[in-house]
Amino acid sequence: MSKIIKSEDFVEAHPCRLDPVDVDAFFVNNQEEDETPNSSAESQSETAATLEEILETIFPQDENSDDEPGEIDLINPEASKEKELEINDATPIDNQINEPAAEVQDIDLFQVNLEAEKLIDQSKEQADVLTRLAKEKADNITVVASENAAGIIEQAKTEAAQIEAKAQTKAEEIIEQAKAQADEGLEQAKQEAKKIIDDAKLQAEEMKVQAQQEGFAAGNKEGLAKAKQAIEANLENSISILAQAEEERVTRIVSSEGELLKLVTGIVEKIIGSELKSHPEQVVSVIKEALSRVATANSITIKINPDDGRLIEENLPSLQEVFSEPKSIAIKPDQTIAPGDCFIETEHGKVDARIKSQLERIMNEILKAGQIDGSE
């Protein structure tokens, strides 16, 4: 009488069932392993090998036997079925097949194959879970990286604004100090002029008294004429002194504006240079602004400091965004260009985007505006 083993008894009895997968442990142990396109096929081969070991354990075979009635082909179950029928129809050989082996020959191969498919399906489900969790973790990493990049950019903008505010405050303090010095000089000139006028008035009064005395002696009319002449001379001298003091005041203010602008320009240039050294990525923004002035050019050469070369090469796609269509851009290292500066050459002309040159242009415009205001 044949004995049939149920599928659930087979799975529960054998220790090779699939256990739940620890997903976190999987990621920790396999984060450096490369995925291979044959992973599914290898999983099926391993599952088949495991089942063969299970069957060999349950149905031991005689090493000297030529026929293997207990062997099951998991890849081709029908072939195993036909082979089993041939073995059952054949004449038994004495002392080669014991009684327990004969009882288990009629195992339901369909149930065994079904259990194999279940194991494969479970493996696929676990692989799908691992793939989904890996994608979720990758998405989370991408989101965190984007948030960190946005935070760094925002922090750089905040620091740049703070530096600009400090420079503005320093410039205002310098200008106020210069104005205070100019006002002090003007006040001193006024005091000197007042002293001269007071002395002139006193002298005129003395001369008037003297003239009056002389007038009584030589004639009232002649004395008054001399007094009038003396007073007029002293007044003209006082007016001349006041005009000279005013001219010196204006000259001092004008010369102070030029010196102040040079001083402020030097301070701003140092601050911007320090900022570019701390945040070299800012040079990309400088080059973008310069390229926007030559948007119609077809051939463009960007001269930069050799230390900025790698950064600019990596950001070439970003620089191309300035144009409506891709342009021919050549990067040329130049030791005469300071870090953070650039000089652009095209078939239409050149663009000097060096910080020092831009500040000089701004200073000239301010001085020019001051001269126009002074002339008015």
C-alpha positions in Angstrom: 0.0 0.0 0.0 1.4 3.3 -1.0 1.8 6.2 1.5 1.1 9.8 0.4 2.7 12.7 2.3 0.6 15.8 2.5 2.1 19.1 1.4 1.5 20.8 4.8 3.1 17.9 6.7 6.1 18.0 4.2 6.6 21.8 4.8 6.2 21.7 8.6 8.4 18.6 9.0 11.3 19.9 7.0 13.6 22.6 8.6 14.2 24.4 5.2 11.0 26.5 5.3 11.5 30.2 4.5 11.6 32.3 7.6 10.6 36.0 7.7 13.3 38.3 6.4 14.8 41.0 8.6 14.7 43.9 6.2 17.0 46.3 8.1 19.6 43.5 8.6 19.4 42.8 4.9 20.3 46.4 4.0 23.1 46.6 6.6 24.7 43.3 5.3 24.1 43.9 1.6 24.6 47.7 1.2 27.9 47.2 -0.7 26.9 44.2 -2.8 26.2 44.7 -6.5 22.8 43.6 -7.9 23.0 41.0 -10.7 20.4 40.5 -13.4 20.5 36.7 -12.7 19.4 37.0 -9.1 15.9 35.5 -9.8 17.4 32.5 -11.7 20.0 31.9 -8.9 17.2 32.0 -6.3 15.2 29.3 -8.2 18.3 27.2 -8.6 19.1 27.4 -4.9 15.5 26.5 -4.0 15.6 23.5 -6.3 18.9 22.4 -4.7 17.4 22.7 -1.3 14.4 20.6 -2.2 16.6 17.9 -3.7 18.6 17.8 -0.4 15.2 17.5 1.5 14.1 14.5 -0.7 17.5 12.8 -0.4 17.2 13.1 3.4 13.6 11.7 3.4 14.2 9.0 0.7 17.8 7.7 1.1 19.1 5.7 -1.9 21.3 2.7 -2.2 24.7 3.9 -3.5 25.1 0.7 -5.6 21.6 1.0 -7.2 21.6 1.8 -10.9 18.0 3.0 -10.8 17.0 6.0 -8.6 13.2 5.6 -8.0 13.1 8.4 -5.4 14.8 11.1 -7.6 12.5 14.0 -8.6 13.3 16.5 -11.3 12.1 19.9 -9.9 12.7 21.6 -13.2 10.7 19.0 -15.2 8.2 17.3 -12.9 6.5 15.4 -15.9 9.8 13.7 -16.7 10.1 12.6 -13.1 6.5 11.3 -13.2 7.2 9.2 -16.4 10.4 7.9 -14.9 8.5 6.9 -11.7 5.9 5.0 -13.8 8.6 3.2 -15.6 10.2 2.2 -12.3 6.8 1.0 -10.9 6.1 -1.1 -14.0 9.6 -2.7 -13.9 10.3 -5.9 -12.1 11.5 -5.2 -8.5 15.1 -6.3 -7.7 15.6 -8.2 -4.5 17.6 -6.6 -1.7 17.9 -3.2 -3.5 14.8 -1.4 -2.5 13.6 -1.9 1.1 10.0 -1.7 2.2 9.9 2.0 3.4 11.4 3.2 0.1 8.7 1.3 -1.8 5.9 2.9 0.3 7.1 6.5 -0.4 7.5 6.1 -4.2 3.9 7.2 -4.7 4.5 10.7 -3.3 2.3 13.2 -4.9 4.8 15.0 -7.2 2.2 17.7 -7.9 2.1 18.7 -4.2 5.9 18.8 -4.0 6.1 20.9 -7.1 3.4 23.2 -5.6 5.5 23.6 -2.4 8.5 24.5 -4.6 6.4 27.1 -6.4 5.3 28.5 -3.0 8.9 28.8 -1.9 9.8 30.6 -5.1 6.8 33.0 -4.7 7.8 33.7 -1.2 11.3 34.5 -2.4 9.9 36.8 -5.1 7.7 38.6 -2.5 10.6 39.1 -0.2 12.7 40.4 -3.1 9.9 42.8 -4.1 9.7 44.1 -0.4 13.4 44.6 -0.3 13.3 46.5 -3.7 10.5 48.7 -2.5 12.2 49.6 0.8 15.5 50.3 -1.0 13.7 52.7 -3.4 12.0 54.4 -0.4 15.3 54.8 1.4 16.9 56.1 -1.8 14.1 58.7 -2.2 14.5 59.7 1.5 18.2 60.2 1.0 17.5 62.3 -2.1 15.0 64.5 -0.2 17.5 65.0 2.7 20.3 65.9 0.3 18.0 68.5 -1.5 17.1 70.0 1.9 20.7 70.2 3.0 21.7 71.8 -0.3 18.9 74.4 0.0 20.0 75.1 3.6 23.7 75.6 2.5 22.6 78.0 -0.3 20.3 80.0 2.1 23.1 80.2 4.7 25.6 81.5 2.0 23.0 84.2 1.0 22.5 85.2 4.6 26.3 85.5 5.2 26.7 87.5 2.0 24.0 89.9 3.1 25.6 90.3 6.6 29.0 91.0 5.0 27.4 93.6 2.7 25.6 95.3 5.6 28.9 95.4 7.6 30.7 97.0 4.6 27.9 99.5 4.2 28.0 100.4 7.9 31.8 100.8 7.8 31.6 103.1 4.8 29.0 105.2 6.4 31.1 105.6 9.5 34.1 106.6 7.5 32.0 109.2 5.5 30.6 110.6 8.8 34.0 110.9 10.3 35.3 112.7 7.2 32.3 115.1 7.3 33.0 115.7 11.0 36.6 116.6 10.2 35.5 118.9 7.4 32.9 120.6 9.6 35.6 121.0 12.3 37.9 122.7 9.7 35.0 125.0 8.6 34.3 126.0 12.2 37.9 126.8 12.7 37.9 128.9 9.5 34.8 130.8 10.7 36.4 131.5 14.0 39.5 132.8 12.4 37.4 135.0 10.0 35.3 136.3 12.9 38.5 137.2 14.8 39.8 139.0 11.8 36.5 140.9 11.3 36.4 141.8 15.1 40.0 143.0 14.8 39.1 145.0 11.7 36.1 146.5 13.4 38.2 147.4 16.5 40.8 148.9 14.3 38.2 150.8 12.3 36.7 152.1 15.4 40.1 153.3 16.6 40.9 154.8 13.3 37.5 156.5 13.3 38.2 158.0 16.7 41.6 159.0 15.5 40.1 160.5 12.3 37.5 162.3 14.4 40.3 163.7 16.4 42.2 164.6 13.3 39.1 166.0 11.8 38.6 168.4 14.5 42.2 169.4 14.0 42.3 169.4 10.1 38.7 169.5 9.3 35.7 167.3 9.9 35.2 166.4 6.2 38.8 165.1 5.6 38.7 163.0 8.7 35.5 161.3 7.8 36.8 160.5 4.3 39.9 158.8 5.8 37.8 156.9 8.2 35.5 155.7 5.5 38.5 154.6 3.3 40.0 152.6 6.3 36.7 150.9 7.0 36.2 149.9 3.4 39.7 148.5 3.2 39.2 146.5 6.3 35.9 145.1 5.1 37.4 144.1 1.7 40.1 142.3 3.6 37.6 140.5 5.8 35.5 139.5 2.8 38.6 138.1 1.0 39.5 136.1 4.0 36.0 134.6 4.3 36.0 133.7 0.5 39.4 132.0 0.9 38.1 130.0 3.9 35.0 128.9 2.0 37.1 127.8 -1.0 39.4 125.8 1.3 36.4 124.1 2.8 35.0 123.1 -0.6 38.4 121.9 -1.7 38.8 119.8 1.4 35.4 118.2 1.0 36.0 117.4 -2.6 39.4 115.9 -2.0 38.0 113.9 1.0 35.3 112.4 -1.2 37.9 111.0 -3.5 40.0 109.5 -0.7 36.9 108.2 1.0 35.8 106.4 -2.2 39.2 104.9 -2.7 39.2 103.7 0.9 35.7 102.3 0.7 36.5 100.6 -2.7 39.6 98.9 -1.1 37.5 97.7 1.9 34.7 96.3 -0.3 37.3 94.6 -2.6 38.9 92.9 0.3 35.6 91.8 1.7 34.4 90.4 -1.6 37.7 88.6 -2.1 37.5 87.0 1.3 33.9 86.0 0.6 34.8 84.4 -2.7 37.6 82.4 -1.0 35.2 81.2 1.6 32.5 80.4 -0.9 34.3 79.7 -4.3 31.0 78.5 -5.8 29.9 82.2 -6.0 32.2 82.7 -9.0 29.7 80.7 -11.1 27.1 83.5 -10.4 29.7 86.1 -11.4 30.4 84.3 -14.7 26.6 83.9 -15.4 26.0 87.6 -15.0 28.9 88.4 -17.4 27.7 85.8 -20.0 24.3 87.5 -20.0 25.9 90.5 -21.6 27.2 88.5 -24.6 24.1 86.3 -25.1 24.2 86.9 -28.9 27.8 85.7 -29.3 28.5 82.3 -30.8 32.1 81.6 -29.7 33.0 82.4 -26.1 36.3 82.2 -24.2 36.3 82.5 -20.4 39.6 83.4 -18.7 39.7 82.4 -15.1 42.2 81.6 -12.3 43.6 78.1 -12.6 42.2 77.3 -9.1 38.7 77.9 -10.3 39.1 75.7 -13.4 37.6 72.5 -12.0 34.6 74.2 -10.5 33.8 76.0 -13.8 34.2 72.8 -15.8 31.7 71.0 -13.5 29.2 73.9 -13.9 29.3 74.2 -17.7 25.7 72.9 -18.1 24.6 75.5 -15.6 26.4 78.3 -17.6 24.7 77.1 -20.8 21.3 78.0 -19.1 22.0 81.7 -19.8 21.6 81.1 -23.5 18.5 80.2 -25.5 20.6 77.6 -27.3 23.9 75.8 -26.6 27.0 77.9 -27.3 30.7 77.1 -27.8 32.4 77.9 -24.5 36.1 77.5 -23.9 37.7 77.7 -20.5 41.2 79.2 -20.5 43.3 79.3 -17.2 45.1 82.6 -16.7 47.5 83.3 -13.7 46.9 87.1 -14.1 43.2 86.6 -13.2 42.5 86.7 -9.4 40.5 83.8 -7.8 36.8 84.6 -8.2 37.3 86.9 -11.2 36.7 86.3 -14.9 37.5 87.9 -18.3 35.3 87.0 -21.3 36.3 87.3 -24.9 33.9 86.9 -27.9 33.8 87.7 -31.6 31.8 90.8 -30.7 34.0 92.2 -27.9 35.2 91.7 -24.4 33.6 91.8 -20.9 35.9 92.6 -17.9 34.1 91.0 -15.0 37.0 91.4 -12.6 35.9 92.7 -9.2 38.6 95.5 -9.1 37.6 96.7 -12.6 33.9 96.8 -11.6 34.6 98.8 -8.4 36.8 101.3 -10.4 33.9 101.9 -12.8 31.5 102.4 -9.9 34.0 104.9 -8.2 34.4 106.8 -11.5 30.6 107.1 -11.9 30.3 108.4 -8.3 33.1 111.0 -8.8 31.6 112.1 -12.1 28.2 112.5 -10.4 29.8 114.6 -7.6 31.5 116.9 -10.2 28.2 117.5 -11.9 26.5 118.3 -8.6 29.3 120.7 -7.7 29.1 122.5 -11.0 25.4 123.0 -10.6 
